[in-house]
Amino acid sequence: MPKVAHPHVSSDPAICGGDAVIHGTRFPVRSVVIYVLQHGCTPEELVAKFPHLTLAQVHDALAYYYDNRSEIDGEIMENREERVRK
């Protein structure tokens, strides 16, 4: 399967340890996934909570997650509170 372009998602080793983030921000894709898919926040509610994000960015972050699920699930596991505190 060819790699799909996600214009609103980027990864840079100097930002958030190279984890996927909303381009131009330090907002990780994993945070979008946690808010929307785990906590039940709608994309519109997420944009209202974080007005520096756009609806297009949030939807692209979710699309990125579905295209790269194992990568983002790994980031979620690595950044769980009990793991970070060790």
C-alpha positions in Angstrom: 0.0 0.0 0.0 1.5 3.4 -0.9 2.2 5.9 1.8 -0.6 8.4 2.2 0.3 12.1 2.5 -1.0 13.9 5.5 -0.5 17.7 5.0 -1.4 18.6 8.6 0.9 16.1 10.3 4.7 16.2 10.6 7.5 14.6 12.5 10.7 16.3 13.6 13.3 14.8 16.0 13.6 18.2 17.6 9.9 18.4 18.4 8.2 16.1 20.9 11.0 13.5 20.4 10.1 13.0 16.8 6.5 11.9 17.5 3.8 12.8 15.0 2.4 16.2 15.7 -0.1 18.6 14.1 2.2 20.5 11.7 3.3 23.9 13.0 2.4 23.0 16.6 3.7 20.8 19.4 0.2 19.1 19.7 0.8 15.3 19.3 -1.4 13.2 17.1 -1.7 10.8 20.1 -3.4 13.6 22.1 -6.0 14.0 19.3 -6.6 10.2 19.5 -6.9 10.2 23.3 -9.3 13.2 23.3 -11.5 12.0 20.5 -11.4 8.2 20.5 -10.8 7.4 24.1 -12.5 10.3 25.9 -15.3 10.8 23.4 -14.6 14.5 22.6 -15.9 15.4 19.2 -13.4 17.1 16.7 -15.5 20.3 17.1 -15.2 20.2 20.9 -11.4 19.6 20.6 -11.1 22.7 18.4 -13.1 24.7 20.9 -10.8 23.6 23.7 -7.7 24.2 21.6 -8.5 27.1 19.3 -5.0 27.1 17.7 -6.1 23.9 16.0 -8.4 23.7 13.0 -11.0 21.1 12.2 -9.0 20.1 9.1 -6.0 19.5 11.3 -7.9 17.3 13.7 -9.5 15.2 11.0 -6.1 14.8 9.3 -4.6 13.7 12.6 -7.3 11.1 12.9 -6.8 9.9 9.4 -3.0 9.7 10.1 -3.8 7.6 13.1 -5.9 5.1 11.1 -3.1 4.9 8.5 -0.4 4.5 11.2 -2.3 2.9 14.0 0.6 0.7 15.5 3.0 3.7 15.5 0.5 6.0 17.4 -0.7 3.2 19.7 3.0 2.7 20.6 3.4 6.4 21.3 0.3 6.3 23.6 1.7 3.4 25.5 5.1 5.0 25.9 3.6 8.3 27.2 1.2 6.8 29.7 1.5 8.5 33.1 2.7 5.5 35.0 5.4 4.8 32.4 6.6 8.4 32.3 6.9 8.6 36.1 9.4 5.7 36.2 
